[in-house]
Amino acid sequence: MDVSKSDWKLFRARIGDWQETYMERLVKEYMDLLVGEENASDKFWKLEERIKKDKKHPGVMLELSKGNMVFDIVALINSGVITTADLEGFSAELKESVDFLLHR
């Protein structure tokens, strides 16, 4: 699918906010992990492992590519970073492509 210039521009404008919101959720989860009853060393290593895993998540790091944009949006939806409601303002064609990929 060819991505329109307006969809690409909108995606680039929104991705930062989407990722920031997702990372805020992660930080809250990290805080919950740190206030647990476990030993400090156990909490430290759990947090280190969690951050190592999370920093590879599309909600944290995403290589922006116009050619992969539809797949990136699907990955963001599948991983709970955004919902289809967050696609308001995008073209009907893009929404249809995303819907197709989500339900195939």
DRENDO-1510 file (C-alpha; in Angstrom, 1 decimal, always signed):
<recs>
REC; n; res; u; v; w
REC; 1; MET; +0.0; +0.0; +0.0 .
REC; 2; ASP; +1.2; +3.5; -0.8 .
REC; 3; VAL; +1.0; +5.7; +2.2 .
REC; 4; SER; -0.3; +9.2; +1.5 .
REC; 5; LYS; +1.8; +12.2; +2.4 .
REC; 6; SER; -0.9; +13.4; +4.8 .
REC; 7; ASP; -1.0; +10.0; +6.6 .
REC; 8; TRP; +2.8; +9.9; +6.9 .
REC; 9; LYS; +2.8; +13.5; +8.3 .
REC; 10; LEU; +0.1; +12.7; +10.8 .
REC; 11; PHE; +1.9; +9.5; +11.9 .
REC; 12; ARG; +5.1; +11.3; +12.5 .
REC; 13; ALA; +3.3; +14.0; +14.4 .
REC; 14; ARG; +1.5; +11.5; +16.7 .
REC; 15; ILE; +4.1; +8.7; +17.2 .
REC; 16; GLY; +6.0; +10.7; +19.8 .
REC; 17; ASP; +2.9; +11.3; +22.0 .
REC; 18; TRP; +1.9; +7.7; +21.6 .
REC; 19; GLN; +5.3; +6.5; +22.7 .
REC; 20; GLU; +5.5; +9.0; +25.6 .
REC; 21; THR; +2.1; +7.8; +26.9 .
REC; 22; TYR; +3.2; +4.2; +26.7 .
REC; 23; MET; +6.5; +4.9; +28.4 .
REC; 24; GLU; +4.6; +6.7; +31.2 .
REC; 25; ARG; +2.6; +3.4; +31.8 .
REC; 26; LEU; +5.9; +1.5; +31.9 .
REC; 27; VAL; +7.4; +3.9; +34.5 .
REC; 28; LYS; +4.3; +3.4; +36.7 .
REC; 29; GLU; +4.8; -0.4; +36.3 .
REC; 30; TYR; +8.5; +0.0; +37.3 .
REC; 31; MET; +7.5; +2.0; +40.3 .
REC; 32; ASP; +5.1; -0.8; +41.4 .
REC; 33; LEU; +7.9; -3.3; +41.0 .
REC; 34; LEU; +10.3; -1.2; +43.1 .
REC; 35; VAL; +7.9; -0.8; +46.1 .
REC; 36; GLY; +7.4; -4.6; +46.5 .
REC; 37; GLU; +8.5; -6.6; +49.5 .
REC; 38; GLU; +11.4; -8.4; +47.8 .
REC; 39; ASN; +15.0; -7.8; +48.5 .
REC; 40; ALA; +16.5; -4.7; +46.8 .
REC; 41; SER; +18.8; -6.9; +44.7 .
REC; 42; ASP; +15.9; -9.0; +43.4 .
REC; 43; LYS; +14.0; -5.8; +42.5 .
REC; 44; PHE; +17.1; -4.3; +40.8 .
REC; 45; TRP; +17.6; -7.4; +38.6 .
REC; 46; LYS; +13.9; -7.7; +37.7 .
REC; 47; LEU; +13.8; -4.0; +36.8 .
REC; 48; GLU; +17.0; -4.4; +34.7 .
REC; 49; GLU; +15.6; -7.4; +32.8 .
REC; 50; ARG; +12.3; -5.6; +32.3 .
REC; 51; ILE; +13.9; -2.5; +30.9 .
REC; 52; LYS; +16.1; -4.6; +28.6 .
REC; 53; LYS; +13.0; -6.2; +27.2 .
REC; 54; ASP; +10.9; -3.1; +27.1 .
REC; 55; LYS; +13.4; -0.9; +25.2 .
REC; 56; LYS; +13.0; -3.1; +22.1 .
REC; 57; HIS; +9.2; -2.6; +22.2 .
REC; 58; PRO; +7.6; -0.5; +19.4 .
REC; 59; GLY; +6.0; +1.6; +22.1 .
REC; 60; VAL; +9.6; +2.7; +23.1 .
REC; 61; MET; +11.7; +2.5; +20.0 .
REC; 62; LEU; +10.5; +2.5; +16.4 .
REC; 63; GLU; +12.5; +3.1; +13.3 .
REC; 64; LEU; +10.3; +5.4; +11.3 .
REC; 65; SER; +9.8; +4.2; +7.7 .
REC; 66; LYS; +7.0; +5.3; +5.4 .
REC; 67; GLY; +7.1; +1.8; +3.8 .
REC; 68; ASN; +6.5; +0.1; +7.2 .
REC; 69; MET; +4.1; +2.6; +8.6 .
REC; 70; VAL; +1.0; +0.4; +8.3 .
REC; 71; PHE; +2.8; -2.6; +9.8 .
REC; 72; ASP; +4.1; -0.4; +12.6 .
REC; 73; ILE; +0.6; +0.9; +13.4 .
REC; 74; VAL; -0.6; -2.8; +13.5 .
REC; 75; ALA; +2.2; -3.6; +15.9 .
REC; 76; LEU; +1.4; -0.6; +18.1 .
REC; 77; ILE; -2.2; -1.7; +18.2 .
REC; 78; ASN; -1.4; -5.4; +18.8 .
REC; 79; SER; +0.9; -4.5; +21.7 .
REC; 80; GLY; -1.5; -2.2; +23.4 .
REC; 81; VAL; +0.3; +1.1; +22.7 .
REC; 82; ILE; -2.6; +2.5; +20.8 .
REC; 83; THR; -6.1; +1.5; +19.8 .
REC; 84; THR; -7.9; +1.9; +16.5 .
REC; 85; ALA; -9.6; +4.9; +18.0 .
REC; 86; ASP; -6.2; +6.6; +17.9 .
REC; 87; LEU; -6.4; +6.5; +14.1 .
REC; 88; GLU; -8.9; +9.3; +13.9 .
REC; 89; GLY; -7.8; +11.7; +11.2 .
REC; 90; PHE; -6.0; +9.1; +9.1 .
REC; 91; SER; -7.4; +8.3; +5.6 .
REC; 92; ALA; -10.1; +5.6; +5.1 .
REC; 93; GLU; -7.6; +3.7; +3.0 .
REC; 94; LEU; -5.0; +3.5; +5.8 .
REC; 95; LYS; -7.7; +2.4; +8.3 .
REC; 96; GLU; -8.9; -0.3; +5.9 .
REC; 97; SER; -5.4; -1.6; +5.5 .
REC; 98; VAL; -4.8; -1.7; +9.2 .
REC; 99; ASP; -8.2; -3.4; +9.8 .
REC; 100; PHE; -7.4; -6.0; +7.1 .
REC; 101; LEU; -4.0; -6.8; +8.7 .
REC; 102; LEU; -5.5; -6.9; +12.2 .
REC; 103; HIS; -8.2; -9.4; +11.2 .
REC; 104; ARG; -6.4; -11.7; +8.8 .
</recs>
